[in-house]
């Protein structure tokens, strides 16, 4: 299909959608943990985590998504009722509940989930007097890490102890950012905080990429700010951008990923392209080791 975008029931269909199918070149099957992180809310972390996980999950690649937000948005998006969120990532981090028993399947094949729950809001208080409190998540994942090719962490909108645990547990970071002045300014402080955690806690994570989200190509200063971000950070910014989209706003209400809710939409095509970039960057990162 080529030419101008078509629509079906109000959903914009991407032109040349077949061209978005990616070839999996990730031959190294060593498990990798990716944290989707930003200390600012409203930048599309959960949208990125859920739909990237769904794009990457395949018969040859097992995915685990871990919801680390007390609001449990990723868990609700994937169809878990709020009354059934426990045992959750909080159980694993705060109560030493075995992570393998907290895993549940989802309606996406080859994608499993450890839910978030409101108890995560108390993590700083509970872990305050615990020796090695920054390692709680990394230790909890030891028994399940080898079961999956990729584990994605949907991080809270702050660098509390839960966020720091995610940075320590992660091998790679994806940083979603909107083309807005304050969001881009906040990126500077986030990168400084990430580097501080690396130095003080000897974490080994690497920046996989900065992802522009909620992009409106003709809206205000958005395009110029996006260009400024690319000028500043160069190849550290993913080529793929996630545009603002009604279907991405509607999909969580339906408890469906973008591939279930609007599989022929531009948004679905964008996450396919992002998945291809992520795999290529992981391959390149491993080759550099």
Secondary structure, DSSP 4 states (H G I P E B T S, - for coil): --SS-EEETTEEEPTTGGGG-----------EEEEE--SSSSSSHHHHHHHHHHHH-BTTB-EEEEE--TT-HHHHHTT--GGG--S-HHHHHHS---HHHH-EE-SSTTEEEE---GGGGGHHHHHTT-TTGGGHHHHHTTTTGGG-SEEEEE--SS-SHHHHHHHHH-SEEEEEEESSHHHHHHHHHHHHHHHHHHHHH----EEEEEEEEEE-TTSTTHHHHHHHHHHHHGGGEEEEEEE--HHHHHHTTTT--HHHH-TTBHHHHHHHHHHHHHHHHHHHHHHT-
